[in-house]
Amino acid sequence: MASPLLQGFTEIRPSRPIGKSIMTVTPTFVRFNKATAAALGYPAYVKVLVNDRTKQIAVVATSSKSDSSIKFSKPAEKQAASITVHNDALVGTLSAYFTFADVPEGEISYHTLAGEVHVNDKAIIFNIAQSETGIMKRRGRRKAADTADTNTGTAA
């Protein structure tokens, strides 16, 4: 039973903001931030569509039974970070829409695109023309030659 003091008040239910949906395209992988997975409802599979005429990319939640499905997200409670896709067909098709800068070894040229979420269609549309370009350090294990350069300390 509610207190008479609080009669007439309406409860405000806070919802966590999802944030911007971002796709990063490189010559070797495509990465989606966690907000993209959240906006789509953390689907296990998506399909990626390209509209050549409008220069747009759509990411749509789908099932594993779809011919063009790509493994995507873990369930919400287990999806801790961004999603990186190394599917050769997807990377090759998307990277053809971009020009990547020549960069020194150990760096990667990339394009980021902010998406427009369409909740009712469980889809996110990315405009290729609105991409931003940049260069980032390569993640992952270093080559043996790189680690030798950093191990110049002397024993005591």
C-alpha positions, 0 to 999 in steps of 0.5 A: 500500500502506497503512503498517502504522502506519495499519492498522485506521484508517477514512478519514473523508470530509468532506462540505460541509454544505449549510446551511438551504434558504430561500425568500424571497417578495416581492410581485414575486419569489421567491428561493431560496438556493443551499443550496436548489439544492444540496439538490435537486441543482442541477436546471435546472427545478423545479415548485412545488406548493401544498397549500391544506389544510396551507398548505405549498409544495413545490419539486420537481426536474423536467425541462423537459418538465413542463407546470409546469416553471420554469427554476431552477438552473445546474450546480453549478460555475456556480451562484454565488448565490441564484436569483431567479424573476420568473414572474408566475404563481408570484409571484402564487400564492405572494404571495397566502398572505402579508400584506406590510407597507406600506413606503417607496419603495426597500424591499421587504416579504418573508417567509422560509421555512425548508424541510425537505429530502426527499432521496429525493423530490428535494423541499423542503417549506416551511410557510407558517405558519412564515414570518418577515417582514421589510423589506429595501432594494431591490436593483438600479439606482437611479432617476435622482432617487436618484443625484442625491441622492448626487452632491453633491460639488464639482469641484476 
